[in-house]
Amino acid sequence: NFEMMVDSIATHNPEIIKKLISQTLKTDLEEEEIHEAHIKRLHLGIKECIIACPVFLDIIDCYKNINLHIFDIANFISKINQQQQIYEPYSPPV
């Protein structure tokens, strides 16, 4: 997602921005699934999950926050491009 965000800033390509927003929403769903799977393992009493729980949950939160910032940046770029119509012509690589 980070690479797509950088590309969207550099090229002002609206297709990259749309894809980035879509991908970030998908990532949110994946994060929820990872979190639920971890909770299920905790309920099963898996020792390693219990020991690693605080670190694992912190990593999930960081992952979620990074993607939230990427989503916000993509939305901001999209809104600016729409308001100011500053789309530069996009020409795909040859």
LOZA-344492 format. One record per atom (N, C-alpha, C): residue number from 0; atom name; x, y, z. Coordinates in Angstrom, 1 decimal, always signed. Layout:
residues N
    n  atom       u       v       w
  NUM    CA       X       Y       Z
...
END
This chain:
residues 94
    n  atom       u       v       w
    0     N    +0.8    -1.2    +0.0
    0    CA    +0.0    +0.0    +0.0
    0     C    +0.9    +1.3    +0.0
    1     N    +2.0    +1.2    +0.7
    1    CA    +2.8    +2.4    +0.8
    1     C    +3.4    +2.8    -0.6
    2     N    +3.8    +1.7    -1.4
    2    CA    +4.3    +2.0    -2.7
    2     C    +3.3    +2.6    -3.6
    3     N    +2.0    +2.1    -3.5
    3    CA    +0.9    +2.7    -4.3
    3     C    +0.7    +4.1    -3.9
    4     N    +0.8    +4.4    -2.6
    4    CA    +0.6    +5.8    -2.1
    4     C    +1.6    +6.7    -2.7
    5     N    +2.9    +6.3    -2.7
    5    CA    +3.9    +7.1    -3.3
    5     C    +3.7    +7.3    -4.8
    6     N    +3.3    +6.2    -5.5
    6    CA    +3.0    +6.4    -6.9
    6     C    +1.9    +7.3    -7.2
    7     N    +0.8    +7.3    -6.3
    7    CA    -0.3    +8.2    -6.5
    7     C    +0.1    +9.6    -6.3
    8     N    +1.0    +9.9    -5.4
    8    CA    +1.5   +11.2    -5.2
    8     C    +2.3   +11.7    -6.4
    9     N    +3.1   +10.8    -6.9
    9    CA    +4.0   +11.2    -8.0
    9     C    +3.3   +11.4    -9.3
   10     N    +2.3   +10.6    -9.6
   10    CA    +1.7   +10.6   -10.9
   10     C    +0.3   +11.2   -11.0
   11     N    -0.3   +11.4    -9.8
   11    CA    -1.7   +11.9    -9.8
   11     C    -2.6   +11.0   -10.6
   12     N    -2.3    +9.8   -10.7
   12    CA    -3.1    +8.8   -11.5
   12     C    -4.3    +8.4   -10.7
   13     N    -5.5    +8.8   -11.1
   13    CA    -6.7    +8.5   -10.4
   13     C    -7.0    +7.0   -10.2
   14     N    -6.5    +6.2   -11.2
   14    CA    -6.7    +4.8   -11.1
   14     C    -5.9    +4.2    -9.9
   15     N    -4.7    +4.6    -9.7
   15    CA    -3.9    +4.2    -8.6
   15     C    -4.6    +4.6    -7.3
   16     N    -5.1    +5.8    -7.2
   16    CA    -5.7    +6.2    -6.0
   16     C    -7.0    +5.4    -5.7
   17     N    -7.8    +5.1    -6.7
   17    CA    -9.0    +4.3    -6.5
   17     C    -8.6    +2.9    -6.0
   18     N    -7.5    +2.3    -6.6
   18    CA    -7.0    +1.0    -6.3
   18     C    -6.5    +1.0    -4.8
   19     N    -5.8    +2.0    -4.5
   19    CA    -5.2    +2.2    -3.1
   19     C    -6.3    +2.2    -2.1
   20     N    -7.4    +3.0    -2.3
   20    CA    -8.5    +3.1    -1.4
   20     C    -9.2    +1.8    -1.2
   21     N    -9.4    +1.1    -2.3
   21    CA   -10.0    -0.2    -2.3
   21     C    -9.2    -1.2    -1.5
   22     N    -7.9    -1.2    -1.8
   22    CA    -6.9    -2.1    -1.2
   22     C    -6.9    -1.9    +0.3
   23     N    -6.9    -0.6    +0.7
   23    CA    -6.9    -0.3    +2.2
   23     C    -8.1    -0.8    +2.9
   24     N    -9.3    -0.7    +2.2
   24    CA   -10.5    -1.2    +2.8
   24     C   -10.4    -2.7    +3.0
   25     N    -9.8    -3.4    +2.0
   25    CA    -9.7    -4.8    +2.1
   25     C    -8.7    -5.2    +3.2
   26     N    -7.7    -4.4    +3.4
   26    CA    -6.7    -4.6    +4.4
   26     C    -7.4    -4.5    +5.8
   27     N    -8.3    -3.6    +6.0
   27    CA    -9.1    -3.5    +7.2
   27     C    -9.8    -4.8    +7.6
   28     N   -10.4    -5.4    +6.6
   28    CA   -11.1    -6.7    +6.8
   28     C   -10.1    -7.8    +7.2
   29     N    -9.0    -7.8    +6.5
   29    CA    -7.9    -8.8    +6.8
   29     C    -7.5    -8.6    +8.3
   30     N    -7.3    -7.4    +8.7
   30    CA    -6.9    -7.1   +10.1
   30     C    -7.9    -7.6   +11.1
   31     N    -9.1    -7.5   +10.8
   31    CA   -10.2    -8.0   +11.7
   31     C   -10.1    -9.5   +11.8
   32     N    -9.9   -10.1   +10.6
   32    CA    -9.8   -11.6   +10.6
   32     C    -8.6   -12.1   +11.4
   33     N    -7.5   -11.4   +11.3
   33    CA    -6.2   -11.8   +12.0
   33     C    -6.5   -11.6   +13.5
   34     N    -7.2   -10.5   +13.9
   34    CA    -7.5   -10.3   +15.3
   34     C    -8.4   -11.4   +15.8
   35     N    -9.4   -11.7   +15.1
   35    CA   -10.4   -12.7   +15.6
   35     C    -9.7   -14.1   +15.7
   36     N    -8.8   -14.4   +14.7
   36    CA    -8.1   -15.7   +14.8
   36     C    -7.2   -15.7   +16.0
   37     N    -6.6   -14.6   +16.4
   37    CA    -5.7   -14.5   +17.6
   37     C    -6.6   -14.8   +18.8
   38     N    -7.7   -14.1   +18.9
   38    CA    -8.6   -14.3   +20.1
   38     C    -9.0   -15.7   +20.2
   39     N    -9.3   -16.4   +19.1
   39    CA    -9.7   -17.8   +19.1
   39     C    -8.6   -18.7   +19.7
   40     N    -7.3   -18.4   +19.3
   40    CA    -6.2   -19.1   +19.8
   40     C    -6.0   -18.9   +21.3
   41     N    -6.3   -17.6   +21.7
   41    CA    -6.2   -17.4   +23.2
   41     C    -7.2   -18.2   +23.9
   42     N    -8.4   -18.3   +23.4
   42    CA    -9.4   -19.1   +24.1
   42     C    -9.1   -20.6   +24.1
   43     N    -8.3   -21.0   +23.1
   43    CA    -7.9   -22.4   +23.2
   43     C    -6.8   -22.6   +24.2
   44     N    -6.2   -21.6   +24.7
   44    CA    -5.2   -21.7   +25.7
   44     C    -3.8   -22.0   +25.2
   45     N    -3.5   -21.7   +24.0
   45    CA    -2.2   -21.9   +23.4
   45     C    -1.2   -21.0   +24.1
   46     N    -0.2   -21.7   +24.7
   46    CA    +0.7   -21.0   +25.6
   46     C    +1.5   -19.8   +24.9
   47     N    +1.9   -20.1   +23.7
   47    CA    +2.7   -19.1   +22.9
   47     C    +1.8   -17.9   +22.6
   48     N    +0.6   -18.1   +22.3
   48    CA    -0.3   -17.0   +22.1
   48     C    -0.5   -16.1   +23.3
   49     N    -0.6   -16.8   +24.4
   49    CA    -0.8   -16.0   +25.7
   49     C    +0.4   -15.2   +26.0
   50     N    +1.6   -15.7   +25.8
   50    CA    +2.8   -15.0   +26.1
   50     C    +3.0   -13.9   +25.1
   51     N    +2.7   -14.1   +23.8
   51    CA    +3.0   -13.1   +22.8
   51     C    +1.8   -12.1   +22.6
   52     N    +0.8   -12.3   +23.3
   52    CA    -0.5   -11.5   +23.1
   52     C    -0.2   -10.0   +23.1
   53     N    +0.4    -9.4   +24.1
   53    CA    +0.5    -7.9   +24.0
   53     C    +1.3    -7.4   +22.8
   54     N    +2.4    -8.2   +22.5
   54    CA    +3.2    -7.7   +21.3
   54     C    +2.4    -7.9   +20.0
   55     N    +1.7    -9.0   +19.9
   55    CA    +0.9    -9.3   +18.7
   55     C    -0.2    -8.3   +18.5
   56     N    -0.9    -7.9   +19.6
   56    CA    -1.9    -6.9   +19.5
   56     C    -1.4    -5.5   +19.1
   57     N    -0.2    -5.2   +19.7
   57    CA    +0.5    -3.9   +19.3
   57     C    +0.8    -3.9   +17.9
   58     N    +1.3    -5.0   +17.3
   58    CA    +1.7    -5.1   +15.9
   58     C    +0.5    -4.9   +15.0
   59     N    -0.6    -5.6   +15.4
   59    CA    -1.9    -5.4   +14.6
   59     C    -2.3    -3.9   +14.7
   60     N    -2.3    -3.3   +15.8
   60    CA    -2.7    -1.9   +15.9
   60     C    -1.8    -1.0   +15.1
   61     N    -0.5    -1.2   +15.1
   61    CA    +0.4    -0.4   +14.2
   61     C    +0.1    -0.6   +12.8
   62     N    -0.1    -1.9   +12.4
   62    CA    -0.5    -2.2   +11.0
   62     C    -1.7    -1.5   +10.6
   63     N    -2.7    -1.5   +11.5
   63    CA    -4.0    -0.8   +11.2
   63     C    -3.8    +0.7   +11.1
   64     N    -3.0    +1.3   +12.0
   64    CA    -2.7    +2.7   +12.0
   64     C    -2.0    +3.2   +10.7
   65     N    -1.0    +2.4   +10.3
   65    CA    -0.3    +2.7    +9.0
   65     C    -1.3    +2.7    +7.9
   66     N    -2.1    +1.7    +7.8
   66    CA    -3.0    +1.6    +6.7
   66     C    -4.1    +2.7    +6.8
   67     N    -4.5    +3.1    +7.9
   67    CA    -5.4    +4.2    +8.1
   67     C    -4.8    +5.5    +7.6
   68     N    -3.5    +5.8    +7.9
   68    CA    -2.8    +7.0    +7.4
   68     C    -2.7    +6.9    +5.9
   69     N    -2.4    +5.8    +5.3
   69    CA    -2.3    +5.6    +3.8
   69     C    -3.7    +5.9    +3.2
   70     N    -4.7    +5.4    +3.8
   70    CA    -6.1    +5.6    +3.3
   70     C    -6.4    +7.1    +3.4
   71     N    -6.1    +7.8    +4.5
   71    CA    -6.4    +9.2    +4.6
   71     C    -5.6   +10.0    +3.6
   72     N    -4.4    +9.7    +3.3
   72    CA    -3.6   +10.4    +2.3
   72     C    -4.2   +10.2    +0.9
   73     N    -4.6    +9.0    +0.6
   73    CA    -5.2    +8.7    -0.7
   73     C    -6.5    +9.5    -0.9
   74     N    -7.3    +9.5    +0.2
   74    CA    -8.5   +10.3    +0.1
   74     C    -8.2   +11.8    -0.1
   75     N    -7.2   +12.3    +0.6
   75    CA    -6.9   +13.7    +0.5
   75     C    -6.4   +14.0    -0.9
   76     N    -5.6   +13.2    -1.5
   76    CA    -5.1   +13.4    -2.8
   76     C    -6.3   +13.3    -3.8
   77     N    -7.1   +12.4    -3.6
   77    CA    -8.3   +12.3    -4.5
   77     C    -9.2   +13.5    -4.4
   78     N    -9.4   +14.0    -3.3
   78    CA   -10.3   +15.2    -3.1
   78     C    -9.6   +16.4    -3.7
   79     N    -8.3   +16.6    -3.5
   79    CA    -7.6   +17.7    -4.1
   79     C    -7.6   +17.7    -5.6
   80     N    -7.4   +16.5    -6.1
   80    CA    -7.4   +16.3    -7.6
   80     C    -8.8   +16.6    -8.1
   81     N    -9.8   +16.2    -7.5
   81    CA   -11.2   +16.5    -7.9
   81     C   -11.5   +18.0    -7.9
   82     N   -11.1   +18.6    -6.8
   82    CA   -11.4   +20.0    -6.6
   82     C   -10.6   +20.9    -7.5
   83     N    -9.4   +20.6    -7.7
   83    CA    -8.5   +21.5    -8.5
   83     C    -8.3   +21.0    -9.9
   84     N    -8.8   +19.8   -10.1
   84    CA    -8.6   +19.1   -11.4
   84     C    -7.2   +19.3   -11.9
   85     N    -6.3   +18.8   -11.1
   85    CA    -4.9   +18.9   -11.4
   85     C    -4.3   +17.5   -11.9
   86     N    -5.2   +16.7   -12.4
   86    CA    -4.7   +15.4   -12.9
   86     C    -3.7   +15.7   -14.0
   87     N    -2.5   +15.2   -13.9
   87    CA    -1.5   +15.3   -15.0
   87     C    -1.8   +14.1   -15.9
   88     N    -1.6   +14.3   -17.2
   88    CA    -1.9   +13.2   -18.1
   88     C    -1.0   +12.0   -17.7
   89     N    -1.7   +10.9   -17.6
   89    CA    -1.0    +9.6   -17.2
   89     C    -0.7    +8.8   -18.5
   90     N    +0.6    +8.5   -18.6
   90    CA    +1.0    +7.7   -19.7
   90     C    +1.6    +6.5   -19.2
   91     N    +1.1    +5.3   -19.4
   91    CA    +1.7    +4.1   -18.9
   91     C    +3.1    +3.8   -19.5
   92     N    +3.9    +3.1   -18.7
   92    CA    +5.2    +2.8   -19.2
   92     C    +5.2    +2.0   -20.5
   93     N    +6.1    +2.3   -21.3
   93    CA    +6.2    +1.6   -22.6
   93     C    +6.9    +0.2   -22.5
END
